[in-house]
């Protein structure tokens, strides 16, 4: 599963893109962790809800040109030998979330930390010098 986010380009599309399309029958099921992507000064800060994961073994953060890619897997390690019924709302499987960057990021400018089930990825300086410039519209003669 993959979702590309273009922060601040189209707010409605941004929020709708957080939810992946339904998984076709017969394909590998996964999940899309909730994400919060924001511009903080010249930095992009992306937070992903990933409770119950081991960030060192189950999560990968990469920069691919103008994309920040977070992928991983939530493994179901519970014993299936229970005699009762099970109601499950927690989704298991692999995930991949992609965030579009305004410019290619230097991998040394990317930092990631995991605390209380939240993965926070900061891409430092990715918005430096990207403020909009107004262009004058000329009237036809």
N, C-alpha and C positions, 0 to 999 in steps of 0.2 A: 504494500500500500504506500502510496506517495501522495503528498499534498504540497503544493508550492504556494507560498504566501508572498504577496507583494505589499509590504507594509506601507500604509498611507496613500496608496494609489487609488483605491476604490473601497471605501469603508464597508459597504454592503457586501461586496464580493469577498473581502478579507474575512469577515465574520462567517459567511457561508462556507468558505473554503476550509474552515477548521474541521468540518464534518466530511469524512470520506464518503464516496458513493457506495451504495450497497455492494457487498462482495458477491460476485456471480457464483452460482451453484457449481460445486466441484473444485473451486479454487481454495487455496490455503487461507484460512481465516486469521485475522489479526485484529489489531485495534489501533486507534489513533489517539494518543494521549492529548489531553487538553493542553492548549498552548496560550501564552500571553506574550505577544511580541510588541515591543515599544521602543521608541527612539528616546534616549536619555542624553541630551546634549549632542555630542558628535558620535556617541556610541549606540549600537543596537543591542538591546538586552532581550533575550528570549528565555522564557520560563516554561518548563514542561512538567506536568504532573506525572510523576513516575513512582508512586509508592510501591514498596515491596520489591524493588529491583536492586541488584548489586551493581552499582555504577561502574565498578572496575572490570566486571566480567560480562555484564549484560547490555552495556550501552557504548556506542561509538559516536564521537563527534568529529566531523570532518569539514574542511573547506574545500569546495570544488569550484574554483574560479569565482563566479559571482553568486555562489550558493553555499549556504550553511546547511549541512545535512546531519540530522540526528537519527540514528537507527538503533534498534536493539530488539530484545525479546523478553517478554515476561513468561517465565516457565511455571507451569502448574506442577508443584512438587507434592501435592497432597495425596494421601493414600486413597485409592478408589474402592477399597474393600468395605465401605460402609453399607449397612443394611437398610438405612433409611433413604428417604428421598433427598434430593439436593436441589436447592434454588440458587442459581449462580448469576450474579450481576457483574462480577469482576471478569473482565475480558483478558484472555491469555493469547499469546502468539507473538508474532513479529510485528514491528512497526517501522515506519520510515516517515520522517517529517522533514520538509525542505523549506527553507526561508530564503527568498530572493534578497540579494544584497545590492545596493546601488552601484558599487564598484567592486572589483576583485579585492579580496581581503588577504593581507599577509597572515599566514598561519601563526606567526609569533604574536599577532595582535588579538588572538582568540583565547579566551580563558573560560574554563568550565568548572562549576562546583556543584556538589550535591548535598542538600541539607533538608531533613525532615520530609523526604519524599519528593522534593522539587529539584529538578536539574536546572541550573541557571547558566546560560551561555552568554558571554559578553564579547562582542566584536568591537574593539576599541578603534575609534577614529574613522569608522566606515562612512560616516556622514560629513566628515570634515570637507569643507569647500563644495558642498552639494546644495547650497541654498539656491532657491529659484531666482532667476534673473528675468525681469520683466522686459518684454520685447514690444517696442512701439509698433502699432498697426498703422500703416499708411493708407490714406483714402485714395481711391483711384481718381485720376485726373479727368 
